[in-house]
Amino acid sequence: MDERVIEITTEYVTLGQVLKITDIIQSGGMAKWYLSEYFVYVNDEEEQRRGRKLREGDVIEFPHEEVKVFIKNRD
């Protein structure tokens, strides 16, 4: 399984944004469709909300890859 780390400089990022950042979908409008067609797990729980807020330490699993979301401190 491919692993990726996404560093963000904000408090959170949404699941829809992660789908786009990782190039799993081509546009933000595809997020709702993707989540209705494929299983996506956030911290080992099935998730279908594209607006789900993801924070430091959350692990998102897609059919062919695992994405870890970390917050990058602005220090």
N, C-alpha and C positions, 0 to 999 in steps of 0.2 A: 504494500500500500504506500502510495506517494504521500509524503508529509510536507506541508508548507507552513510557514510562520508569517502571519500578517501583523505588522506593527502599526498601531494607530496612535494619533496624537490627541484624540478626543476621549471623552468619557466612555463612549460606546460606539459600536458600528452595528447596523442592522443586518439581518440574515440576507436580505435582498442585495445589500451592498457587497457582502462577501461573495455572493454568487457572481456578481459582475467583476469584482476585483480579481478573482481567480480565473476569469474567462470561462467559467462553466456555462454562463449565458452571455449573449451578445448585447442585450439591452435590459434595462431595469424592468421594462414591461413584461419580460419573459419570466420573471421570478414567480409570479402567481401560478403560471402554467407549469413551470418546472416542479414546484412544490406539490402540485396536485398529481403529477405523473410519477415522481420518484420519491423514494424514501430518503429523508434527511434526518439525522439525529444530532441533537445538541446535548452534550453531557449524557449520552446514552439514552436519551428520551426522544421519541419521534416528535418532530416539529414541522408544522405546515404554515406558520405565520411568517410572512416575509418581513414584517416589522419587528420581529423578535430582536431585542437589544442584546448584543453580545459584548461581554466585558472581559477584562484580563483573566486568562486562565481557562476560558470556555473552549471546549473542543467540539468541532463540527465535523460530522462524518457524512460524506457523500458516497454514491455507489462505487466510485473508483478511486477516491482519494480522501485523505484526512486533512483538515485544516485546523490549525491551532491559532486562536486569536489572542494577541497580547497587546496591552496598552504601552505605548512608548512615552515615558515621562518627558516633560518639557524642561527639565533641569538644565 
